[in-house]
Amino acid sequence: MKTNFILPLLLLCLVCFSACDDGKESTGTARMQVRLTDSPGDFEEVNIDIRSVQIHREETDNGTDWITLGEINPGVYNLLDFANGADTLLASHSLPAGKISQIRLVLGDNNTLKLKDGTVVDLKTPSGQTSGVKLDIDAVLEADVTYMVLLDFDAAKSVVARGNGQYNLKPVVRTITQAIAGGIKGKVTPAEYKPGIYVISAANDTLGGFANENGDFLIKGVPAGTYTVKFYTEDDAHNKTVENVSVTQNQIKDLGTVELP
């Protein structure tokens, strides 16, 4: 079976120092990641070849639109590796804020089933490779908020025996959409100090960035929690600390105008 190495790109951004678009105002986009999990099935392996992930967006200039997620980890996934609460990152992307209605998985040809006796057989997917497996999600994305779509495969129901030793793959998938991170924004004055900004959690995980020439700043991808926000200037003479900044998963916390000494 092909081995797939997962690159948890977005999660890495949540626990290390990151840029914040130089403090520019929101361009009206949300961040989305698509993750895969599974309900157990009575097999040794259920291997699914995922090639592409697409999101259906509504209310565009053309009425509707399919967007292919650019940061994709294509490969063959054994669904049973992600049972009992485990999951893995399939794809992530910045999307225009607004309503999304469907997600589509485009599958490749390397779908196989390993039975309990060790026999490996092909899983036939009548339409998955061409039109893709379409799933309803129906969610509204807010600008600058980070979302997750969790695809919960039911391996037992997704594998259908044909009665002649062959099996079909007819994916039964539950979708769960939720906001997983918010952000912090504001404006520093005087703007010419151009401070560095550190957002520090109780566990000392740090995100950050810089205010722009107008003093505006926006730190994205901040998980729900309470933070200390520190503003540092080159000469340390105008540093400032704001304590107990509370962020919720679906909120961009606005600190308003922060006056530096």
Helices and strands as residue ranges (DSSP letters): H 9-15, G 21-23, E 29-39, E 45-60, E 63-68, E 71-72, E 75-78, G 79-82, E 88-96, E 98-107, E 112-114, E 120-124, E 133-141, E 146-154, H 155-158, E 159-161, E 167-169, E 173-189, G 191-193, E 196-200, E 206-210, E 216-222, E 225-232, E 240-247, E 252-259
